[in-house]
């Protein structure tokens, strides 16, 4: 968390350690996955200095790249990308999971090329009552048509 906070995410206040509740969530998440043997923490660098970290969450057949951070003083050398390449080598050679979710923004130019295969992800709304269901079925299309106008 300190490596992530040392760069632009820390400056903008978007690093996971910038908010105590988010930091607590991350620690609890990692503790829970670690307790069940499903946490993978990767580091890239030397014995003296780590220049990138990656937190992966393993779930069944999948690896979810939950968080990555890198030392911005080495940005020219692309330490996050180098760690990503090493992670893929490890995935291919040593891991039993069959697919990886980059958890990246779908419009990320780097990951568009690095992860060319995509799986669509959707959202579902489950109605708590008939009235809510009716509103979703009938109201949402009307609101959408007003937004288009």
C-alpha positions in Angstrom: 0.0 0.0 0.0 2.9 2.4 0.7 4.3 1.9 -2.8 1.0 2.7 -4.4 0.6 5.7 -2.1 4.0 7.0 -3.1 2.9 7.8 -6.7 0.1 9.6 -8.5 -2.6 7.6 -6.8 -1.4 8.9 -3.4 -1.2 12.4 -4.8 -4.8 12.2 -6.0 -6.0 10.4 -2.9 -7.1 7.3 -4.9 -4.5 4.9 -3.4 -6.1 2.2 -1.4 -4.2 3.3 1.7 -5.5 6.9 1.3 -8.7 6.1 3.2 -8.5 4.1 6.5 -11.7 2.1 5.6 -10.3 1.1 2.2 -7.0 0.1 3.8 -8.8 -2.0 6.4 -10.9 -3.6 3.6 -7.8 -4.5 1.7 -6.1 -6.0 4.7 -9.1 -8.0 5.6 -9.6 -9.2 2.0 -6.0 -10.3 1.9 -6.1 -12.0 5.3 -9.2 -13.9 4.2 -7.7 -15.1 0.9 -4.4 -15.9 2.6 -6.2 -18.0 5.2 -7.7 -20.2 2.4 -4.5 -20.3 0.3 -6.0 -18.2 -2.4 -3.8 -15.0 -2.1 -0.9 -14.5 -4.5 1.4 -11.6 -3.8 4.1 -11.0 -6.4 7.1 -8.7 -6.2 9.6 -7.6 -8.9 12.9 -6.0 -8.2 16.1 -6.8 -6.4 16.9 -8.0 -2.9 17.5 -4.3 -1.9 14.5 -2.7 -3.6 11.1 -3.8 -4.9 9.9 -1.8 -7.8 6.5 -3.4 -8.4 4.0 -5.5 -6.5 0.9 -7.3 -7.7 -1.9 -8.8 -5.6 -3.8 -11.6 -7.3 -6.9 -13.3 -5.9 -7.4 -16.9 -6.9 -10.9 -18.3 -7.2 -11.6 -21.7 -8.7 -10.3 -21.6 -12.3 -9.6 -17.9 -12.3 -6.9 -15.5 -11.3 -8.1 -11.9 -10.6 -5.4 -9.3 -10.8 -6.8 -7.2 -8.0 -4.1 -4.6 -7.4 -0.8 -3.6 -8.9 1.6 -0.9 -7.8 5.0 0.3 -9.0 7.8 2.7 -8.1 7.3 5.6 -10.3 10.9 6.6 -10.2 11.4 3.5 -12.5 8.5 4.3 -14.8 10.8 4.4 -17.8 11.6 0.7 -17.3 7.9 -0.3 -17.0 8.2 -2.2 -13.8 4.5 -3.0 -13.6 4.5 -4.4 -17.1 7.7 -6.4 -16.4 5.9 -7.9 -13.4 2.9 -8.7 -15.5 5.1 -10.6 -18.0 6.7 -12.6 -15.1 3.2 -13.3 -13.7 2.1 -14.7 -17.1 5.2 -16.9 -17.3 4.3 -18.3 -13.8 0.7 -18.7 -14.8 1.6 -20.7 -17.9 4.3 -22.8 -16.2 3.2 -23.4 -12.6 -0.4 -22.5 -11.9 -3.5 -24.7 -12.2 -6.0 -21.9 -13.0 -7.1 -21.6 -16.6 -7.9 -17.9 -17.1 -6.9 -14.5 -15.8 -9.0 -11.4 -15.4 -6.9 -8.3 -15.7 -9.5 -6.3 -13.8 -8.3 -3.4 -16.0 -10.4 -0.7 -17.5 -11.7 -2.1 -20.8 -10.4 0.9 -22.6 -6.9 0.6 -21.3 -4.5 0.8 -24.3 -1.9 -1.2 -22.6 -4.1 -4.0 -21.5 -6.1 -4.0 -24.8 -2.9 -5.2 -26.5 -1.6 -7.3 -23.6 -4.9 -9.1 -22.9 -6.6 -9.3 -26.4 -9.2 -11.9 -25.4 -12.3 -10.5 -23.6 -15.2 -11.9 -21.7 -18.3 -9.7 -21.5 -19.3 -8.8 -18.0 -22.9 -7.8 -17.2 -24.9 -6.5 -14.3 -28.2 -7.8 -13.0 -30.9 -6.2 -11.0 -33.1 -8.4 -8.9 -36.4 -6.9 -8.0 -37.3 -7.0 -4.3 -41.0 -6.7 -5.1 -43.5 -6.7 -8.0 -43.7 -2.9 -7.9 -39.9 -2.5 -8.1 -39.8 -5.1 -11.0 -42.6 -3.2 -12.8 -40.7 0.1 -12.4 -37.5 -1.5 -13.7 -39.2 -3.1 -16.7 -41.3 -0.1 -17.7 -39.6 2.9 -16.3 -36.0 2.2 -17.4 -36.7 2.2 -21.1 -38.6 5.5 -20.8 -35.8 7.1 -18.9 -33.3 5.8 -21.4 -35.3 7.3 -24.3 -35.4 10.6 -22.5 -31.6 10.6 -22.0 -31.1 9.9 -25.7 -33.2 13.0 -26.6 
